[in-house]
Amino acid sequence: MRIALCSLLTALICSVAWSQPTTYATPEAAAEDPDFATQGEYVGPKRAMQVIALGDGEFEAVIYAGGLPGDGWDKTPPQRVPLDADAVLDLVDANQMQRVDRKSPTLGQQPPAGAIVMFDGTTETMEAHWQSGRMTDDGLLIEGVTSKDRFDDFRLHLEFRTPFMPAARGQARGNSGVYYQGRYETQVLDSFGLAGAMNETGGIYTIRDPDLNMCFPPLAWQTYDADFTAARYDDAGKKTADAKLTVRLNGVIVQQNVALPHKTRAAPNDEGPQPGPLYLQNHGNPVRFRNIWVQPRDADKEARRPRVPGFERFATSAGGDAALGGHLLISELGCAACHLQAKPAVAAKQAPILDSVGSRIRPDHLLAFIGDPHGEKPGTTMPDLLAGLEPQQRDATVRALASYLVSTGVVVDRVGDPVAAGRGKELFHMIGCTACHAPQDGTVVSDATTIPLGKLGQKYTFDSLVGFLKQPHATRPSGRMPSFGFQDGEAEDLATYLLREVILGEAGVNTKATFYEGSWKTLPDFETLTAEKEVETFGLDIEASGRTDRFAARFDSYFIAPKRAKYKFHLGSDDGSRVLVDGKQVVLYDGIHPHGTRTAEVLLEQGVHELRVEYFEFAGYESLTLEIEGGGLNRITIDSILSLDPSGQMAEPLFKSTFQPDLKLVQQGRELFTSVGCAACHQLKSLPTDATKSLVAPAMKSLDTSAGCLAETPVAGLPNFDLNVAQRQAIGRAIDELRAGPQEIDAAGLVHQTMATMNCYACHSRDKIGGPEATRDAVFKTTMQEMGDEGRLPPPLTGVGDKLKSDYITQILNKGADERPYMLANMPGFGTHNLPGFVDALVALDQKSEAEIAAIDQPRDELLSAGRMLAGNKGLSCVKCHTFGGQGAPGIGAIDMQRMTSRLREDWFHRYLMSPQTYRPGTRMPASFPDGKSVVPDLYEGHPNTQIGALWTYLADGSKARPPIGVEKELIELIPEERPIIYRNFIEGLTPRGIAVGYPQRVHIAWDAGTMSLALAWKGAFIDASKHWVGRGPGKQGPLGDAIRSLEKVAPLARLDAIDAPWPTEDLREQGYRFLGYRLNPSGQPTFRYRAGEVTVEDTPLPEVDDSGAVSLRRQLQLTGPADTAGLTLRVAAGKKIEAADDGWYRVDGEYSIRIDGPAELVSVGDGQELRVPVSLENGTATIEEQIRW
């Protein structure tokens, strides 16, 4: 029994051991398994693949479009395919892939000065920094250790390697974790090829998934670079702010400034204010670590550093160009304002223009911002010029400077509209503001790359912020805040939302309003009227009358003129109005008229003034507005400064100012503005012209990079930017380059530096650099979800100098554009003066001339017709997605076809249509020429270049081009197939008696029974009946086809005294004309019949097709009447210029050709010519044949 029990236990133990997945801790050991050599990453021209080993020769292939995660993948869902080893190799060969072994850009990164080396492969660092630390024989730290060191805020670099465990699954496959302060874990797991979850590498366990799965294959060295900010606690131990964590996995940000609301599962330490250790978890798998260092940091101090997104994104990460980042900082911090520097490649940032700043910025903000710029607005690029001064001296200087600036104007408040604030919130989170600024809807984005807005409500009034939003370059000319070209009301809505905490509230009454009922066409004498209603209102509120027509109003109030000055009053109204100040008329805009504005100027003394505004409305639309400007007031609505109090004192202000400027300090402030260095950067009209000359500073290239502004703590009297270590070092590197001599920058460098400077990379990528950060990806929205990222994210700028015409690039950079209605983020304007050389550099780098553009030997009309057909729903179906002149495409509404040739280069257009995916991987644009063959094989024998050339020619007609068939929303196309179609209705260009005839030969006419003339001829499609067959059928319908020719405008037959006599213009009925109807031949072709006096005419137009397939018209006129009918003349053609050609043909205005049997005479009539034929009715009849081709 005992032997049997032992045998059973042995069998169970062996069975358990046998079932454990094979684990390889080193690449050398893993080489024993052939699957190890097959698993990994592969890259091809259009696709990339991650191959996951599953054990026993089985794999899962994860196929990505465009490239690998973090390196070209277009974010479309990957395809997952189970394969064996042979199938993997077949897939690699079929997609022309090569195996790659990626390395993290931070792999092997050395610790910076001041960092604590936690482990460098030596026993010394292991024993010094880790409790019960263990090492492998080859110098790697073994999992399951806790650091002796304790940390608050810190930056961590750590390298790790997961084992190869092909048969293991889920959390049993290479599991460990890195715990910050022993409280918060970023997971370590062999999650290569998985979707990316919070319990996989890059995830914050139980808190957040990584933005991207950047995990490398097992046994590849990987890196974590993390910035940890400890939670904040008050003196009572209560948490006031969550800990935050930014994580880079293998050099790519996968967690951006994520708040950690609680400790993660299995954390050894509870949350608390005490510093904590690093803990590397032991989960039973041989995960190894090396090159671990920690750099303590002060997150609160770092938050004060100037925030320049381009520097933070491209100069602070591993492999970043510190010198380029330094040049960027030199530009953005305005260093050249004091230090002489050779002309930089990118225009340096100019400080705000401070003319009339007192009318734009609230006094309290000016005082606070001058006194502590980095405390008032962390991240500002404005230096603290008063750092190091004694508190008393600093306070006195600040008050003098603020008093001077406040004296340049007067701020005026007004209440905002909550409904407008709601619209403004939508705008702010839709049009692109959050690409640079922090969202205000709870979305968390990177602080480092966020341009701070500061306390806007404490800084701006409604009017001043609206003015800035509409014209940002008026005060900030460098274009870093671009212009969005807001439509009516949008800037007001946005300002209301941004200032909502201050300006939303109930508007107090400040005006006495008296209303009268009556009907006037000019302003009445109000003294003789009896009031219908008297109320108190806020401002000039005509809605308070309760009427919309036939009423008058008088508004009485008071206002204070801030100083003796000339004031402009801008009075707008529909209908009549006038303004009186202190009983004297200032502006009169009387009478019945639509809304308009009249302006007048008057000199007012400082103090209180009485205001009266008179108004009447007759009928229709009603409006009344009054704006005032002058005396330090920017142009504002006067409602904001009115008062019912004869003293002029306004009701309770929206923002209670605690700072009262001291007029005695204004002159001192003006002098300080120059002496402390403000004038070196800021423009201000009231300064003397030589204000900046008193400042003497060494040239840039001669600066000591460890002193002056670059010292850790600059001495008193020098600007203090609160630079961090990385910023000081980067500027030092740039100065070292300047010292070495003039810096040449190539086109690629100029483009990159410009895009980094202007923060273009926040929206656009170029050459796989930049584009929306992971945390900002969701802020880009679309109205067309079906388009995916292509309809949501601004387009990549790779090859943009090849794609777009240079003048168009210049135009959109200058003023912005909104070409993609489905994409809610707008392209703003930066001002091309801020982008010297940028467009030329794009063209030099990108532009190609590689397309085969065919020279098409075909009449232009036929070319346009072919292009129109291709654009329509029977060709390449461009109308299915693209609008045309704003019409059609109810679905996607892609870029308007009428705008294409003004934007795009023809060479690029040809190449793009041949292979859209080559130029825009992942695009929804279909391939119209797969394998070089057209999907429309019957046109030009399916030749792609000829078809694309025809389409380009058609689109190049822009607004003159006829809409492609199918763009109409309810097209009812009449198609003559076997017999002609007669369409009697209102035809464009004809009298109401027009008759259109469509022939199966695809040449059509419109005959006018009101003028007895063959009025129009055209080719291609016949007519769209929807206008007359849907609803009530209003208006006239034009031909649906192309090559439309206007032939005759009046009856072609008349009796003249001489062949060159003027053609009759009398009414046709007075001339004896009568329409006799039409008859159809057996084929359904009509003959139109009419009488011209004693002559009966039968007009038979017929289509004709020659051997080449070209269609034309043959027209037969059969005349019957008395044989002695004298002076009968047929006018064959009329035009500006008629030229005789070969074989009896005549060319009319270069539009069409006509030939007639028999003699014809060319006569001059006025400034034109006519082709006339004398007609003789021998035996009472005559037959005339015409041929018309075009």
RODRENMI-115697 format. One record per residue (C-alpha): residue in three letters; x, y, z. Coordinates in steps of 0.05 Angstrom, whole numbers, plus 5000, padded with zeros to 4 digits. Example, Ala and Ser with C-alpha at 12.3 -4.5 7.8 and 13.67 -1.06 7.14 Angstrom:
2
ALA524649105156
SER527349795143
***
This chain:
1190
MET500050005000
ARG505650485018
ILE509250314952
ALA502950444912
LEU501851124947
CYS508951334932
SER508151134859
LEU501751544855
LEU504952164885
THR510952094839
ALA506352054779
LEU502452664801
ILE508753074812
CYS511552874745
SER504853034712
VAL504753734743
ALA511953864723
TRP510653624653
SER504554084646
GLN508354714665
PRO509655154603
THR516855144579
THR520255794599
TYR526456084566
ALA529856634606
THR535256804555
PRO535656854479
GLU540956314479
ALA536255824513
ALA530356024469
ALA534355874407
GLU533055134422
ASP525755244402
PRO525055364326
ASP518855784339
PHE523156324371
ALA526456474304
THR519756544270
GLN516156974320
GLY517557724319
GLU516158334275
TYR516058394199
VAL515359014155
GLY513359084082
PRO511859654034
LYS504459704053
ARG503559244113
ALA507059014175
MET506158404219
GLN507258164290
VAL507857414295
ILE506157124364
ALA508856434381
LEU503455994413
GLY507555354420
ASP508454714380
GLY509455074314
GLU502955474319
PHE502756234313
GLU498056824309
ALA499657354257
VAL497258064272
ILE497258464207
TYR497459224209
ALA496159704151
GLY501760214139
GLY506859964189
LEU507959714260
PRO504860034322
GLY508660674336
ASP511860644267
GLY506960764211
TRP500760374231
ASP494660764207
LYS490460554267
THR485460144226
PRO483659504264
PRO488958974251
GLN487458294221
ARG488857684264
VAL490357024229
PRO492356344260
LEU498156044221
ASP503455514222
ALA510755654209
ASP510355524134
ALA504355974126
VAL508056534164
LEU513756494113
ASP508856484055
LEU505457114083
VAL512157454092
ASP514057304020
ALA507257503991
ASN507658184025
GLN515058304010
MET516558354084
GLN523158354121
ARG524258154193
VAL526058744238
ASP528758784309
ARG526559454335
LYS530359784392
SER527660304439
PRO530760994427
THR532061044502
LEU535560374507
GLY542160464542
GLN540561194560
GLN545661464609
PRO543461794674
PRO543562554672
ALA547162974724
GLY543862924792
ALA540662244778
ILE541061664827
VAL543861044793
MET539560494823
PHE542659914784
ASP548159894733
GLY549759154734
THR554459194793
THR553958884862
GLU555359574891
THR549059904863
MET544859294878
GLU546959264951
ALA546660024960
HIS539660124933
TRP535659464939
GLN533159064997
SER535158324989
GLY537258454918
ARG539157874873
MET543057864808
THR543957364752
ASP550957134733
ASP550957604674
GLY549358224716
LEU541758294711
LEU537258474768
ILE532257934787
GLU524958114800
GLY521858144869
VAL525858714900
THR524259364936
SER528759974935
LYS531860244998
ASP530960954970
ARG524461314980
PHE521861824929
ASP516762384921
ASP516762664850
PHE521662324803
ARG523462114733
LEU525061374723
HIS528961014669
LEU528560254671
GLU530159694622
PHE526759014626
ARG526358364589
THR520557854591
PRO521957114581
PHE519856694520
MET513956264543
PRO510256054479
ALA505455574512
ALA503356044568
ARG497356504562
GLY494857154594
GLN497757354661
ALA502056724664
ARG506356964607
GLY512357374630
ASN508857744687
SER511958274733
GLY510659004748
VAL513859664766
TYR510759994828
TYR511860744839
GLN512360914913
GLY510160184922
ARG503160434907
TYR501760484833
GLU503559954782
THR505259964709
GLN504659254686
VAL510258834656
LEU507858244614
ASP509457904549
SER503558244515
PHE506858264447
GLY501558314393
LEU495658374441
ALA490458914439
GLY493459324496
ALA489759314562
MET490759584632
ASN493558904655
GLU498558874598
THR505259224588
GLY504159974585
GLY497759934625
ILE496660234694
TYR493859634730
THR486359704746
ILE486460434724
ARG487860534650
ASP489460184585
PRO495660424547
ASP494160884488
LEU498060404444
ASN500959714453
MET508459844443
CYS510659184473
PHE516458854436
PRO517258104427
PRO519457684487
LEU526957684504
ALA527758364470
TRP530258914517
GLN524959434529
THR524660094565
TYR520160454613
ASP521261214619
ALA516361504669
ASP515062184701
PHE511662084768
THR508462644808
ALA506662454879
ALA499762584907
ARG499063224948
TYR496463255019
ASP494763825065
ASP497463905136
ALA491863475163
GLY493862905118
LYS487862975070
LYS489362844997
THR488563484956
ALA491063224888
ASP491862534858
ALA498662264838
LYS499962324764
LEU503961884716
THR506661964646
VAL509661334616
ARG513761214554
LEU514160494532
ASN519860374484
GLY520261124472
VAL512861234456
ILE508161574505
VAL502761074525
GLN500261424588
GLN500062184588
ASN499462544654
VAL494462034680
ALA491262174748
LEU491861584796
PRO485661624841
HIS487561024884
LYS493060514894
THR493159944844
ARG491459224861
ALA496758834901
ALA500759464917
PRO504859344980
ASN503860055006
ASP497560455020
GLU496861164995
GLY499661715040
PRO503862345041
GLN510361975056
PRO515361835000
GLY515561114976
PRO520160604943
LEU520660284875
TYR518159564877
LEU519459064821
GLN514158524828
ASN515557774830
HIS509957394795
GLY513656744786
ASN516656894718
PRO523957054703
VAL523257784683
ARG530058144685
PHE531958874695
ARG538059314681
ASN540260044674
ILE535560334726
TRP536361054748
VAL531961564782
GLN532262324776
PRO528662674833
ARG524563264809
ASP520263824837
ALA513763784796
ASP511064434824
LYS517364804803
GLU517464464735
ALA510264684723
ARG512765414724
ARG517565304665
PRO515765624599
ARG511665134560
VAL513565074486
PRO510164464456
GLY515264374400
PHE520864344451
GLU517163864497
ARG515463384440
PHE521863374401
ALA527663574445
THR526263244512
SER525262524490
ALA530762034476
GLY533862164409
GLY531162874409
ASP535263434380
ALA537163854441
ALA540564394398
LEU534564464354
GLY530264514416
GLY534965054442
HIS534165464379
LEU526665384386
LEU526865644458
ILE531366224438
SER526066414387
GLU519966314431
LEU522966654493
GLY524867274453
CYS532267224471
ALA534167624409
ALA530468234436
CYS536368344482
HIS541967924452
LEU544468054382
GLN543467444338
ALA544267294264
LYS537567244228
PRO534266594251
ALA531266104202
VAL524366174232
ALA521566854250
ALA522466974325
LYS516367054368
GLN514467774381
ALA511767964449
PRO504568234452
ILE503468944428
LEU501169344488
ASP497969944454
SER491470094492
VAL492669484536
GLY488769834591
SER482469754550
ARG483569014539
ILE486368734604
ARG483368804673
PRO487569204723
ASP487968644774
HIS490868164723
LEU496168664701
LEU498368754773
ALA498468004788
PHE501867804723
ILE507368314726
GLY508568134799
ASP508967384789
PRO508167164717
HIS509766424728
GLY505266374789
GLU499466744756
LYS500166344691
PRO504665734697
GLY507765564630
THR507966284604
THR514066494563
MET513967174597
PRO520067234643
ASP519867504713
LEU523768154706
LEU523368324779
ALA525967674809
GLY531067784864
LEU528468474885
GLU526868594957
PRO519368514970
GLN518169244984
GLN521869474922
ARG518568934880
ASP511569144903
ALA512869874888
THR515669714819
VAL509769264802
ARG504669794823
ALA508070334782
LEU508469894720
ALA501269674727
SER498870394738
TYR502370604673
LEU499370034632
VAL492370134661
SER492670864642
THR492670674568
GLY485270504567
VAL478870324603
VAL475869634610
VAL468269564604
ASP464368954625
ARG457868664599
VAL453768064617
GLY454167434575
ASP448566994548
PRO448266274576
VAL445566014510
ALA451666324475
ALA456165994526
GLY453265324508
ARG454765444434
GLY461665684453
LYS463165044492
GLU461564644430
LEU465965084387
PHE471765054436
HIS471764294436
MET470464224362
ILE474264714317
GLY481364574340
CYS482464994403
THR483964364443
ALA489564164396
CYS493764674433
HIS489764844496
ALA487064394551
PRO479964144540
GLN474964384592
ASP470363784590
GLY474463314634
THR478863034579
VAL485962964605
VAL491663154559
SER499163264566
ASP500863864609
ALA507663914576
THR504964034506
THR499064454528
ILE499365204517
PRO496365504581
LEU490365954577
GLY491166224647
LYS485466554685
LEU481766844626
GLY475967114665
GLN480567514710
LYS484367774649
TYR479467954594
THR472768284587
PHE467668014537
ASP469168554485
SER476668514492
LEU476767754484
VAL472167784425
GLY476768294393
PHE482767854405
LEU479367224378
LYS477367594314
GLN484067924302
PRO489467564343
HIS495067824300
ALA493368544316
THR496368464385
ARG500267814376
PRO503167894306
SER507667274307
GLY502066794290
ARG503066314348
MET495766444363
PRO492866344292
SER486766664263
PHE480666224255
GLY476566694211
PHE470466624255
GLN463666694224
ASP458467174252
GLY457267064326
GLU462466504335
ALA467666934369
GLU462367214415
ASP459966514432
LEU466966274446
ALA468666874489
THR462366774529
TYR464266054544
LEU471466214562
LEU469366774609
ARG463166414636
GLU465466414708
VAL465467174708
ILE460667454658
LEU454666994662
GLY449167284705
GLU443067724705
ALA443968394670
GLY441468964713
VAL436869494685
ASN440470144666
THR435870504616
LYS428870804617
ALA425070574556
THR418570904531
PHE414570574475
TYR409270864429
GLU404270554380
GLY403470854311
SER405570854238
TRP410971324215
LYS415671374156
THR420471854191
LEU422071974264
PRO416072284300
ASP416072874348
PHE416372474412
GLU414173064454
THR407273034421
LEU406272284431
THR402471914485
ALA406471334514
GLU403670634508
LYS408770324556
GLU414470534602
VAL419470024629
GLU426669974653
THR431169554609
PHE438369344601
GLY440769774544
LEU436969924480
ASP432169334483
ILE426869434430
GLU424068744444
ALA421369014509
SER416069384467
GLY412468734455
ARG411468934382
THR415068794317
ASP411769314271
ARG408970014275
PHE411870264340
ALA416870784364
ALA421570794424
ARG425571294464
PHE431271074510
ASP434071534564
SER440271394606
TYR447071654630
PHE454271464617
ILE461171694640
ALA466371934590
PRO473071694621
LYS476872304595
ARG476172914552
ALA476672654482
LYS473172554415
TYR468271974417
LYS465271614358
PHE458071374360
HIS456270814312
LEU448670784305
GLY445570194269
SER438070104257
ASP432269864214
ASP428370324208
GLY429771054231
SER433771274291
ARG437871834321
VAL442571954381
LEU442672564425
VAL448072704477
ASP446573234529
GLY440573434486
LYS444573544422
GLN443773114361
VAL450072704346
VAL447772184295
LEU441572164251
TYR439471564209
ASP432271714191
GLY427171404143
ILE425070704124
HIS431170284107
PRO434369604119
HIS439469534175
GLY445469984164
THR450270404205
ARG451771134210
THR457771424248
ALA459072114277
GLU464372394324
VAL463572894381
LEU468173204432
LEU466073034503
GLU468673294569
GLN470672804623
GLY464772624667
VAL457372444663
HIS453272554600
GLU445872464586
LEU444071994529
ARG437671954489
VAL436371474431
GLU430071534389
TYR427570994342
PHE421570774300
GLU419770134263
PHE414970144205
ALA414669414182
GLY418968804168
TYR425568684205
GLU427069124266
SER433869274296
LEU437469794338
THR444769804360
LEU449370344387
GLU456970284396
ILE461870784425
GLU469370844420
GLY474471364443
GLY477471634506
GLY480870964521
LEU474670554503
ASN475370044448
ARG469269994403
ILE463969694449
THR456369654454
ILE454270254495
ASP449269824534
SER455069604578
ILE456670294606
LEU449670594616
SER446570774683
LEU439871014708
ASP443571414762
PRO444672144741
SER451572074773
GLY453271564720
GLN455071034771
MET453770344744
ALA450669754780
GLU454869234816
PRO460769054770
LEU461568354743
PHE468768334768
LYS470568714830
SER477469024819
THR481769084881
PHE487369464846
GLN486370204837
PRO491870504793
ASP495471104821
LEU495871664769
LYS501771944806
LEU505671324789
VAL504271324713
GLN510571714694
GLN514871284740
GLY511770664709
ARG513370924639
GLU520671014658
LEU520970334692
PHE517870004631
THR524270194594
SER529370114650
VAL527369414673
GLY527069154602
CYS519669114584
ALA520769574524
ALA525969094495
CYS520268624477
HIS513769004479
GLN511369544431
LEU507670134462
LYS505870784427
SER506771224487
LEU514171044493
PRO519771464463
THR522471184398
ASP529271034430
ALA526370674490
THR529970014477
LYS536870324464
SER538570384538
LEU538869624544
VAL545769344532
ALA546768594531
PRO552268144502
ALA551267814434
MET548067124435
LYS554266744414
SER558467044469
LEU553966854527
ASP556266444586
THR551465854583
SER551865744659
ALA550666464679
GLY545867044667
CYS538866814647
LEU541466104642
ALA543766064714
GLU539765604758
THR537766234797
PRO538966864757
VAL541367464797
ALA536868054811
GLY535868504751
LEU536067944700
PRO529967604669
ASN528066964703
PHE524466474657
ASP524265914710
LEU527665464660
ASN528564734679
VAL535064354670
ALA533364074601
GLN531464764576
ARG537865084601
GLN542064534572
ALA538564574504
ILE539565324500
GLY546865214518
ARG547564714462
ALA544565214413
ILE549165764436
ASP555065304427
GLU552865204355
LEU552265954344
ARG559266044372
ALA561865554321
GLY559666004264
PRO553566174221
GLN548465614221
GLU546265354154
ILE539465014153
ASP537164584096
ALA530064534070
ALA528263934113
GLY530964274175
LEU527064914159
VAL520564534150
HIS521464144214
GLN523464754255
THR517665164227
MET512564614242
ALA515364524312
THR515365274324
MET508265394300
ASN505764754333
CYS503364474267
TYR505263784293
ALA499463834342
CYS494863684284
HIS499063444226
SER504362914217
ARG509862954165
ASP514562394147
LYS511962004208
ILE513662574255
GLY508362904298
GLY500962864290
PRO495862864346
GLU498462594412
ALA495061974439
THR491462364494
ARG489062894444
ASP486862404391
ALA479762404416
VAL479063164413
PHE478863134337
LYS471763004315
THR467862904251
THR460662944226
MET461862314184
GLN463661734230
GLU463861254171
MET470261594146
GLY474061394208
ASP480561764223
GLU480962034152
GLY474762444165
ARG476862654235
LEU484362784236
PRO487663344197
PRO491363054137
PRO498662864140
LEU503363374108
THR507962854078
GLY508763064006
VAL504363674013
GLY509064083969
ASP507863573914
LYS500363543925
LEU498364273931
LYS499864863888
SER504765323922
ASP500265933917
TYR494665533950
ILE499265324007
THR501066054015
GLN493766244016
ILE491665744069
LEU497665884113
ASN495966614110
LYS488366594121
GLY486565884137
ALA481565434102
ASP475465004114
GLU475564534054
ARG473263914091
PRO466264044119
TYR466063354152
MET472363514192
LEU470563954250
ALA477564214265
ASN478864824222
MET485465004188
PRO487265694218
GLY491466234187
PHE498466394214
GLY500366974169
THR505566794116
HIS510267344140
ASN511366894201
LEU513566314157
PRO519366564115
GLY521766054064
PHE516965514089
VAL512965434025
ASP519165443981
ALA522264904025
LEU516164464020
VAL516264523944
ALA523764383940
LEU523063763983
ASP516663473956
GLN514963683885
LYS515463163831
SER513763133757
GLU512862393744
ALA505862323716
GLU504562143644
ILE499862713624
ALA496962553556
ALA495963083504
ILE488762943482
ASP487263103410
GLN479863243418
PRO475263843415
ARG474664183482
ASP467164073485
GLU467963323478
LEU473563323529
LEU469163703579
SER463463233565
ALA467862623578
GLY470462923642
ARG463463093665
MET461262383652
LEU467162103691
ALA465462553751
GLY458162333749
ASN454561713772
LYS455661343707
GLY463161443707
LEU467961433766
SER462161653812
CYS465862233843
VAL459062523860
LYS457761963909
CYS462562283959
HIS464462973934
THR460163593930
PHE460064033868
GLY459164773882
GLY456264593949
GLN451064133919
GLY450063383925
ALA453762843965
PRO448862834024
GLY453262304055
ILE460662444063
GLY460863124031
ALA468263064013
ILE472263643984
ASP468464033932
MET470163843861
GLN469864573838
ARG475664733885
MET480164153866
THR484264443809
SER485265103847
ARG488464693903
LEU491864093871
ARG497564023822
GLU495663663758
ASP501763213761
TRP499962973831
PHE492562903813
HIS494362403757
ARG498861993803
TYR493962003861
LEU488061753820
MET492361183794
SER493960953865
PRO490561323923
GLN493160843976
THR500361013956
TYR499361733975
ARG494361664032
PRO494760964064
GLY488060764092
THR484061274051
ARG476761124034
MET478161393964
PRO476860803918
ALA481760563866
SER478760753798
PHE484460453759
PRO486159793793
ASP492259463761
GLY492660053713
LYS485759913682
SER479860383685
VAL473260173715
VAL470060553656
PRO472860143598
ASP468560433543
LEU471261143546
TYR477861263510
GLU478560513508
GLY479560523583
HIS486160893578
PRO487461183649
ASN491761783631
THR486862023578
GLN480961943625
ILE484562303682
GLY486462853633
ALA479162933612
LEU476962953685
TRP482263483701
THR480163913641
TYR472963873664
LEU474564043737
ALA479164613715
ASP472964973690
GLY471265093763
SER464765463774
LYS463665493698
ALA463364733693
ARG456464413688
PRO454663983747
PRO456163243737
ILE450162793728
GLY447962523795
VAL449663123837
GLU442363333838
LYS438763053898
GLU432562803860
LEU435062703790
ILE429862433741
GLU433862333678
LEU429862223615
ILE433761743571
PRO431661653498
GLU433360943480
GLU429560693419
ARG425361293401
PRO425962043413
ILE422962353475
ILE418862993469
TYR419163423532
ARG414464023532
ASN415764473592
PHE419465083614
ILE426365043582
GLU432065493605
GLY433566043553
LEU427065943514
THR420166253517
PRO414965873557
ARG413165493492
GLY419665103489
ILE419764383464
ALA425763943478
VAL427163323436
GLY431962783459
TYR434662293408
PRO437561603420
GLN443761833383
ARG445362283444
VAL444662933406
HIS438663353427
ILE435164003409
ALA430364503439
TRP425564823390
ASP422065463411
ALA414865523389
GLY414766233415
THR420166463366
MET419465913313
SER426765763320
LEU431665193331
ALA434165503395
LEU438864993427
ALA442864373411
TRP447063943457
LYS450263263465
GLY450562713517
ALA444962663568
PHE438062933551
ILE434463273608
ASP432863223682
ALA425263243692
SER425563293768
LYS424464033771
HIS417763973737
TRP415563283758
VAL416963353833
GLY412563803874
ARG409664413840
GLY415064433786
PRO417565163791
GLY422765483747
LYS425965293682
GLN430164673667
GLY436564693627
PRO439564133586
LEU442763573625
GLY448163423574
ASP454263803549
ALA456764203490
ILE450664643492
ARG450065113433
SER445365693425
LEU443365703351
GLU437466163338
LYS434366693382
VAL428966933333
ALA425166643274
PRO429966483218
LEU425366693162
ALA423367403142
ARG421667843082
LEU426868383070
ASP427568953021
ALA434968773012
ILE439368203032
ASP443068653083
ALA436969003110
PRO435869003186
TRP432468373211
PRO425368503234
THR424268593309
GLU416668673310
ASP412368183347
LEU411867533308
ARG404267533310
GLU404368233279
GLN408867943224
GLY403767393211
TYR407266813246
ARG402966243274
PHE405265583304
LEU401764993272
GLY404264443318
TYR408663853301
ARG407963163272
LEU411962533283
ASN414762073230
PRO414561313240
SER421061353280
GLY417961863327
GLN422162443301
PRO418363103301
THR417363603245
PHE415564303271
ARG410464683230
TYR408965423228
ARG406365963182
ALA410166593166
GLY405167033130
GLU403266663066
VAL408966163073
THR408365503110
VAL414765223140
GLU416264513161
ASP422664473203
THR425563773213
PRO431963703255
LEU435063013252
PRO441062693286
GLU446662443242
VAL452361973259
ASP458561913214
ASP463161323204
SER467561543263
GLY461661563310
ALA461362323314
VAL454362603319
SER451663233287
LEU445063533264
ARG441963533195
ARG436264023188
GLN431264053132
LEU426764653120
GLN420864553073
LEU417565203051
THR410965263015
GLY407665902990
PRO406166352931
ALA411466312876
ASP411867072872
THR413767162946
ALA419167702941
GLY424867842989
LEU424167193027
THR430667093066
LEU433166543111
ARG437966743166
VAL442466143175
ALA446966413230
ALA448467043269
GLY454467213312
LYS460267673327
LYS464767333277
ILE463066843221
GLU468866553182
ALA468466173116
ALA472065493116
ASP473164933066
ASP467564543031
GLY462265073042
TRP462765073118
TYR462265693161
ARG464965753232
VAL460566163279
ASP464066513337
GLY468665913343
GLU462765533375
TYR459865123318
SER460165013243
ILE454465043193
ARG453864863120
ILE447865003074
ASP446164753005
GLY446065332957
PRO448866032956
ALA449466423021
GLU451667133034
LEU455567393094
VAL453068083114
SER455268573168
VAL449968783217
GLY451869283272
ASP458069003307
GLY456568293283
GLN455567863223
GLU449967433195
LEU449666883143
ARG443566973099
VAL440566583042
PRO435566872992
VAL429766392983
SER425866312918
LEU419365912918
GLU419665612849
ASN413265232835
GLY410965472904
THR415965052944
ALA423265052967
THR427464563007
ILE433564793045
GLU438564313078
GLU443164513135
GLN448564123170
ILE450764333239
ARG456664043277
TRP460464243340
***
